[in-house]
Every structure is written in structure tokens, then in C-alpha cells.
């Protein structure tokens, strides 16, 4: 056997795995080819696709071997290379993976032996070569792990060894969740009383908290636990989903009633405390009742000394306090760190995007002329209600709070609808407004613009704290399978914790007062849902918040920053124009001028006095001159324009996917279901709707013609033209009258909607097919069997895509 001819996988199988087993490791104590990230989603124009090749930049990270001291407790990473490389060739990769997985030992091997790196620094030399027979035993590494983590007491070690919860489904924590869980358990095992975890929105903080609580509870290290949150829907979601395994030992505190016969308690901050003494029901518990208090979204007040419910934490001060937040720090008061100390683990939005667990984002910044330059009314100006408007300069912080420019609201609404109409009119959208009045005016303006909203009242809904009708729609808005409401206008209700996984557009028309608030709002869009074609999200910013609160260290950079000029469309550009456009010259944003009014209703000022709000309807508002930018995969800034179509970008993607025209035709003709080809296109970042936008009459073309035309310059036929060609030929002559009528109706469906409709048997449940009977009656009764019906549809497809007959000379 020539070792130098062996592949990397051969080296693993023939040399590394036997060495591990020979050292006494059990088969269940190590795993091979462990993929622990998903691969980054790359966004280019309207195309988005996940990088699936582990060898590509940004692709999924995959360790050749991960060894575990206990289930879910990684202790070593081994990276393999071919024999032609040196023994330490894979060490840097192994070290990077070991650091991510929080494993203390990294090893590299080419099949001749191992290079071991001790990240604990407890053995010398830190890096040393070992023969295949000297692979370290678990009994050698486990004591070093305990010493490295400071686990001195036997009880501490026992707690760390407590297994994770498993439900038999095979679901496992993601690598960063495992690190967060283990570090929290280790910190608590060592007696740390204040513990802080920082994890970006969308990374599973609640699931992480559940696993921490479960292990502490099962080990009887913490017998009674209080989980505090600030939204009712968060409590309900938590009980029904992540915390469901606690079953009957779990209780939600409601109606200001205390019950002391449970072990896991969930409560709203507002439900257990308040300024009035009778509301402070937490005092009905003994001060030492809880062993652990978990504070979800702890940035919202638990760390502020003047918080009404900081008293809850002080009252249960003997308990361990675990804080969870998506905000690493505050800008004015470093509240979390002051109370909890430094985070024991941080998983940022930037890292989540790089790992492919969170959605990358685009930024569209739109500055109106009144936002850029301010607005000063002429002397004696009266608003639409006849009130004289105070003469001073009004800026962004004033609009929709003390001064309403109705045409500004109309402009914002028009840009939102322009974007949705050009991209996806059914894309879930949250429009953040300054108060409930602003949210209602925005709703009205959107309803005026959107044709579908005229007959569907749920297309645009105001969902705010005091609107019961709107709040009743919240569960539908966050339901992935519910199309309506499409657009939610809100002030504060949706800014935190609400799990809107398919939200694709976040509109900022709200004066945001802090980094915390900004991160929570942006967190509404960070979830990835490939099954719902949610691969990235867009922030449309009308108030400069994306400049004011830019935090590239935690959030990373957007894949695009687009700032349309007055006559530009709102949809971001596709191709780069000539370079040399400089920075926009807008007046500097003054964060101190934003104020601290967080009112929901917008009717009163901070002291409870009525707040004057002028309403002006005769001041024109326009877009200020701005520019567009795009950050490519290497972080290089590229300037772009929108007028160039997607065609060139898509052509390249299609040619990579299909190769030549011959290859495409063969693949299309061999596919039993053309839908499978469409799904493959979408997976590679070219969904049908994007293809249609690349061609002027794209909506009239079938996917076959779109690909053939865009990628291979073939003359396209419209769906109607293809359907008419079939009608001219006696394609359905062998079928009975009713079966022929069904096929002719399918042909009409193709002409109207495309091949995907005729392949879906559910179409038989719709008019005009319902006149022929049920789906089963049509397929079995009229065609003889499901197989015969499927064959008939495939014959129809072959007829549709048959090349036109050449006329005889």
C-alpha cells in the first residue's frame, strides 16, 4: 500500500481511527466528519445561496474527529491531512475548531503520528509530536480538563457530568449553544452567583436556558427556578416549546396569585412586581425560595438600579442569577456588566452570519429632505387643525412626535410598498413607528397604496400594546404558514422577543434611543428559514439608526448599503457603475437629541401632561441625494446603480448550474417532475420570481423558456404560445371526453401559471376540475389509475416542450 496515494478520508479510516480505538476510546466517545456550522449565505443582488462546499471560503466547518469526555462535552479535535503533508499541516485548522468548540486539545495527523497542542498550558511542551501508539487516553486528558476549568470539588465535577436533555428526535444543541450551556454550568458549579450570556437574537437563547435549567434541576443542584420575561407571548411560547419537557412541575404565575407547590416557575416581570405594594406578590415567597433566577432579555431593566423590578432580584439575592441578552453592552450605562460581571460567553450576530445560522442583511438608507436639512415653518404657520405652529427648526427627532408631516408619512409608505411590489408583495414586514398614532397613520397610508389591502383588512395591521384587534393578529403574523397579516405597523410591541422567523423587511421610521433597542429591533429579521425562502433580510432606514448604532464588531457589516437618489427605485442595485462617488453629505446625527420618550400612545409627555403634536398636510417631502454601496465577500466597498438588470448575474449562475444548453435540455426532459428542477434553481439562489424579473416579459414565460433564454440566448415562447401549439396538434385524441376536458383545463392552467401548477395534484381540487368529481375520482375514475394520470401529465409536458415542427419546403 502506497500511503502517499491515500486520500484524507483513507488516512482517517486506516490510521487515525484505529489509533484512537487502540488508546482505549470507545466508539461512542468520538465522532468523525463532524459538521458544526452550516455555511454562510452569500447575497448578491436578489440572488442568495448557501455555500455548501466545506472547501470553499465561507463553507461549512467540518472537523475530521471530535472526541468527547462526556456526551456534549468536547475535549479534543483531530484534523487529518494526506501523507504527503507534514504531521502538523492541519494544526492551525484544528486549533481554530478547538477554540470554537471550547475543547482544550487540538491534534493534527498525516497518518504517521500526531502533533498534540495543549491549549490548557498545563503540560510542557505545549506542542509535541506523538507516535500513532501514543495517542492520549481519556484518563490522561479528563483530569487536565477539570484543572483547566477550575473544577476542584467532586460536586462540581458531578454537575458538569450531568447529561443534556434529549427527546429521542436526534436534536442536538448547535456548537455555540453547547459552549454557552457548558460554560454556564461550569460557572455555577464553581459557585459563581451572577452569570451573563450574550447571544444574538435568533440563536436560541431560550433553548440554551432550558438545557442549563434542566441539567441543574436534574442534578438537584437547583431545585426551584424562576424564569422571568417581559412579554406574555414569550412566556407562552417558552412553556409550549422549549420548556415543555418540565411538564407538571412547571407553572406560570398569573392573576397575582402565588402557588408554592411547583418547581419551575415562569412569570412576567409585570405580573410579580409594581410600584404599589399589593402588586409586589414576589414577597409572598420566602426570600430563599428560589435557587436560580433566570432573567430573559436582561438588558431591559434587571441591571438598572432604578428599575421597579430590580427589587425582585435584590429580594432573591441568595439565588444564582443568570442573565440572557442579545446586547453586549450599553452606550450610556454599562448596565449588564455592572450587575452581572463580564459575559462568560458571547455569540454575536456577526459570528452567526459567518456560521450560516443567521441571515445576512442589506441596508437601504433613505433620507428625506426634511430629515437631512430640517424643517422650519414660516411665521404664523397653522396646522390642519388651526393651531399656530411654534416657529423653530424641526428635525428627525421631532417628526411624528411633536410635528407630523403627513406627506412624509405618505412618502415612507410609498417607498415601503415600492420595495415590496418590486421584490415580494407577500414578504412579512414590520414597520417601526414612533408611537401608536404614528403606527395608525402609517397603516392608513399603506392601505391606500396596496390594492390587496382594499379587500383584505388583514393585509396591513397595526399591532400595538393598546390595540386589542391588532394584538389578536400577532400570533398569525408570526406563524410561518399564515400569509396574513403581511405588514405590521407597530411602536414597541414587536421590538423584542417576538419570534417572527420569516420577517424579510424591517422598516425603521422610529427614533431609536439606544444600542439595546436598535439590536432588539434588528433581531426581528435575523432568523434564517430556507424552507420559506428567507435567506436574508433588509433594513429600510428612514431615521439614520443604522449609522448611529453601527457596531461591526458584534453585528458584522451588511452585505449591502444602498442609499437611493431622488429618482432611483428603492430596490437595491445589481451591477457596479463607475466608481468615485463619495460619502453623502448629511448633517451629523446627534444621539443626545433623540430624547427618552418611549410612550406607546403618543398623547402625553414624560410628565403626563398632554403633548402638543402639530399636524401639517401641505409641506412637500422628497428624497435627499444619496448613494449606494455594496460590501463584497472580501469586505471591499463597491459603488452600484440599479438600472442594470439581473440578467448577467443570473446567466452566470445558470451556466454554473446547467453547463451547456444540451445539458439543460437533457436534465429538463429526464426530470419526472419539472418542479424538482425549479427547486434546484431556488436552492442555488435563482428562484423563479428572480428569473422572471430578469426578462421584460418574464411573468409570461415558463421556467423552461426563462432558463433557455437567459442562460443560452434561445428565443423564448410565452406559456400561452406553447399552450396554443399543443392545441393545434391532436395530443389528447386517445382519451375519453371527460379525461380530454381535464387535460385541456390543465393546459389552460399551464398557460396562466406555469408547469408547477399542472404537476401539483392539488390543482384537481380547484375549479374547473371540481366539476369532474374529487381528485381521486378524476385520477382513478377518468384515467383508470393514479399512474395513468401521472403518465398523461408527463405526455402533456413532453408536448409542451417539443420543438416547433419545421414546415415542409
Beta strands, then each sheet from edge to edge (+ up, - down):
strand 1: 30-35
strand 2: 41-44
strand 3: 47-50
strand 4: 62-70
strand 5: 73-80
strand 6: 105-109
strand 7: 113-118
strand 8: 127-131
strand 9: 194-199
strand 10: 225-229
strand 11: 250-252
strand 12: 264-268
strand 13: 292-295
strand 14: 320-325
strand 15: 345-347
strand 16: 360-365
strand 17: 375-376
strand 18: 393-394
strand 19: 403-405
strand 20: 428-432
strand 21: 460-462
strand 22: 487-490
strand 23: 503-508
strand 24: 536-541
strand 25: 560-562
strand 26: 614-616
strand 27: 628-631
strand 28: 637-639
sheet 1: 1+ 4- 5+ 6+ 7- 8+
sheet 2: 2+ 3-
sheet 3: 11+ 12+ 10+ 13+ 14+ 9+ 15+
sheet 4: 21+ 22+ 20+ 23+ 24+ 16+ 25+ 27- 28+
sheet 5: 17+ 18-
sheet 6: 19+ 26+
end
